Amino acid sequence: MKSSREKEKENDRCISSHMQTLHRRLLHALNLGTRHFDEKTNRWNWQCANIEVQKNVLRSIGAFLDSLSGDARAARHAIVKESVADSILGALLWILQCKSEALLSMASNVAVKLVSSIPNSLLQLHMLDLVYCLSSLLSSHQVEVATPCAIALNLVISNLSATSEKAVMEALNETETSIRIVRNINFFAEDAKKIEYFKEMTLLLSAILWRWPPSRFSVGNDVILMKGLANIHTRTESSIKIALLKLYTSLALCDSVARKLIEDGEGFPQMVVQAMGKSNPHAVQIEGFRLAQCLLRSQENCLEVVGLCGEALVDAIICGMKETGLSSKKIGNNHGSLSVEACQLALITRWAGDHHINFWKQGIDRILLNLLIENIQDQLSEPVLSLEKQISMAKEGLKANYHLGLRSYLWDILGWLTIHCGENLNPYTHGSELCINLLITCACLSFVDTLEKWCRICQKDIDDHFQSEPVSRAVLMMIHSPCNTISSYARFLLLDALEVKGLSCLKSLIHTLDYTSSLESYGSFDKLQLVINLIGLTCLSSLPEYQSCIIESKGIKAIVLLVKRCLSNDIHVERRNFTPHLHTTFQERSCCCMDKEDWEGSNVLLFYSLLGLSEILRQCDLLQDNSQQYSREVTNIRAQLVSKLHEICSGNSFSPGVRWYVLYILTYFGFYGFPNELAKRIGKSLNKEEYSDMRLVVANGVSVSVHGVILAVRCPSLLPPQLLPSMKNSEKVTDKFVRETMREVQLSSHVDYEALVLLLEYVYLGCLHAGEETVKKLKILAKRCKLQHLLQMLYRQRPKWGTPFPSFNLTPSLGSAGSCFSDVILEAKSNKLVGWTCNICSDTVPHMHVHKVILQSGCDYLQGLFRSGMRESHSQVIKVDISWEALIKLVQWFYSDELPNPPSGCLWDNMDDEEKLFNLQPYVELCWLAEFWILENIQEACWDVIMSCLDSSSQLPIKIIKMAYNHSLWKLVDVAANLMAPSYHQLQNSGDSIFPQDDS
């Protein structure tokens, strides 16, 4: 241990004699001022009104700070700490606050030196004072003052710690710093002197918006600012481009602003793509890639940009991935490198779309291979290589650990590219067969090596565990690729690689899986091991050679246990827990990005378990040589799991991928289709004469009563062509239909009655249960009726990765598809809407043409009304005492079982109270109506919406109380009153009344 004296000597050596001289001069200059004790801050502050003394102090501070520049050890020396805390900051703040025009430029430049030389921790005591002072000077008419103040503030913000960030950003918000900067940029004139001013103001605004979400929406919707920024796009200076790109990135963290930037036309996306181009310096390219990543966080944004400039976007990504510097160098986890940013953006391959064709056309296979194996192109002189040679090249290349930091990205990109292939996209048409085969070979060899490491219970010394999941997942995707060539070659290579150790590896894998799945608690390693072993079992189950081993080793039992535990919330594993390459600061800083859940869902363990179980059932079904052990396992699944699986696919709480594979598994137990809550309601009308308007007659004269509106949306092929009106002749068809209340439709003699009944079960209920023989008949009818999703289930086709889950949605019947079947009108309050017209009739009162069979299925009150025999039951118009906006939401729920939500995120936060009230009013009205019509689901949904928005403004509860009072919603009055209670006295003093006054 060093003594205190030794430490003191060592500290003295950190500063030079020149620095000590400058420090003495500084103290002498400061002594010319006086010290004043501030009782508010409880600190001694330096002050001096003499301009010459102030100037001398600034020169001394500047000289002393210059001597510290670039010397980190000296900047932390004791005399520096004492000088900054006690003297330098106080003097500088006093001089800045004096705002002497003769010294402001000099003082602001000293401020830049201070914050760039001294660590933020030493400035902490006066940090907020410095921020307030600098922000107030941003509006200075002197460019020489405002510019360095912007630089200094930017340095302060960029070096903020997590603990001090909130206080500083609140101070900047309090002083309306963002508004000041926007005003400065708007008044910017393009001359040489002010280019630097524009750059620094833009960089400062970018830094603030990066850390302060509430300002993004208002800044992004400033029309003058956005026009001004667009005019700067043509500037060629790299520093200006970087500043612009940084600002756009900070703005795009707000999804509403990102959408607006993209929707403004081709100009903005093209500017972003050009910034990523190789003609720019690397610093500009990197900022271009980061902006693109921020913009393309959602599938919707990605596909829109791909539609505008997809080819150029992919070309920029490909060029960026090539930029790895010297081929002999290895890339580590340096997120500042161009290739890493390009690979990060290339993960847009996780969404299917036209960009996949562009990737293959532009040689993504060669790029990926070049990044996996050093100098691989030099070894591919021959167009065809033997399998042994390919395996040898792959093994040697992988051992070199070339570009190891990119591996996780490369496996993910490769996996997405192969899983989104299909009939219309065969990679071998565009890419090199040898390169693609080598990529598959590399992936399979790495995967087998990963399995051998992870299939042991006690294996805890795996160094590359962060790459284990991406490569395992990539092989799983290859095996399930819609491209048969990729799928079959991956299975062939996997079988070859497992030839020696395959069975022993599989048994160890199942044993480890069985052990790990029964643990009571899980660490991150256990979760990753579960995922790797589960993917391994799923991949091996696709190989017929391992089927008997999987069944005999009770692999099915282990998977079923995992599914049950996942459904009981005992185990929850998110992919991001062990994929650090997918973590981005954009996710952490985003303020209103409504990212949809991944297709696989947040619990990847549940998804992989279902995928594995489905693969085992599929292979056993194909082999049709099932052992008694398999039969017992299937019986076990039926007893333990089938009812739980039905619950999964009936609700909306699980991801599309999970629901797809649940339904796929259920086909092996005779259940086909897509059940949901709306289908359950509509299904009650199946085989009922009530409200039916059509009979389907088969060859033997047997008929089935149906409802035309249901068939028009769910199975229009069963309707005669004349009952499928276009917009032009909908009125004519409606008149004809009213005259003919029951219509008979004679079906083809080839239609089997039993198959028709099952088909109608699917149409009304969304699902059906049938044996294998009946399914054969149903396939023929379903094919003729063009029910593609049902056919997919009947033929047990694997779900295609990323495919949206089919919805049972009857809203199309509110348009031309169902207009001729409408038998009742819902009319809103008698208020005329400017420009409102009906496409079906000439009535100007806002109304909707609807259908009794759908309304009564979701509302006992309306069902009783229609059956009552009273005058209202025969009326063609039902007046509903709610606004048109509320009526739209009500009908949307009847026809889709979904209540539209009000605007959210930054869009909601930036509304004034009147706008918020206008958006909430329909939900208050529906709350009232739901009590009267006994609509519990709607009432609950509306209540949740109101509660989630009520505290977004201090005045909103007051306005809601008045509205709830008028509707006698006393529970809502109580809740809103409790929220506004803290401001009651202020409200009372203002004289504003909460409740309507009695006129008497």
Buried (B, 14 or more C-beta within 10 A) or exposed (E): EEEEEEEEEEBEEBBEEEBEEBBEBBBEBBEEBEBEEEEEEEBEBBBBEEEEBBBBBBBBBBBBBEBBEEBEEBBBBEBBBEBBBBBBBBBBBBBBBBBBEEBBBBBBBBBBBBBBBBBBEBBEBBBBBBBBBBBBBBBBEEBBBBBBBBBBBBBBBBBBEEEBEEEBBEBBBEBBBBBBBBBBBEEBEEEEEBBBBBBBBBBBBBBBBBBBBBBBBBBBBBEEBBEBBBEBBEBEEBBBBBBBBBBBBBBBBBBBBBBBBBEEEEEBBBBBBBBBBEEBEBBBBBBBBBBBBBBBBBBBBBBBBBEBBBBBBBBBBBBBBBBBEEEEEBBEEEBEBBBBBBBBBBBBBBBBBEBBBBBBBBBBBBBBBBBBBBEBEEBBEEEEBEEEEBBEBBBEBBEEEBBBBBBBBBBBBBBBBBBBBEEEBBBBEBBBBBBBBBBBBBBBBBBBBBBBBBBBEEEEEBEBBBBBBBBBBBBBBBBBBBBEBBBEBBBBBBBBBBEEBBBEBBBBBBBBBBBBBEEEEBEEBBBBBBBBBBBBBBBBBBBBEBBBBBBEBBBBBBBBBBBBBBBEEBBBBBBEBBBEBBEBEBEEBBBBBEEEEBBBBBBBBBBBBBBBBBBBBBBBEEEEEBEEBBEEBBEEBEEBBBEEBBEBBBEEEBBBBBBBBBBBBBBBBBBBBBBBBBBBBBBBBBBEEEBBBBBBBBEEEEBBBBBBBBBBBBBBEBBEEEBBBEEEEBBEBBEBBEEEEEBEBBBEEEBBBBBBBBBBBBBBBBBBBBEEEBBEBBBEBBBBBEBEBBBBBBEBEBBBBBBEBBBBBBBBBBBBBBBBBBBBBBBBBEEEEEEEEBEBBEEEBBBBBBBBBBBBBBBEBBBEBBEEEEEEBEEEEBBBEBBBBBBBBBBBBBBBBBBEBBBBBBBBBBBEBEEBBBBBBBBBBBBBBBBEBEBEEBBEBBBEBBEEBBEBBBBBBBBBBBBBBEBEBEEBBEBBBEBBEEBEEEBEEEEEEBEEEEEE
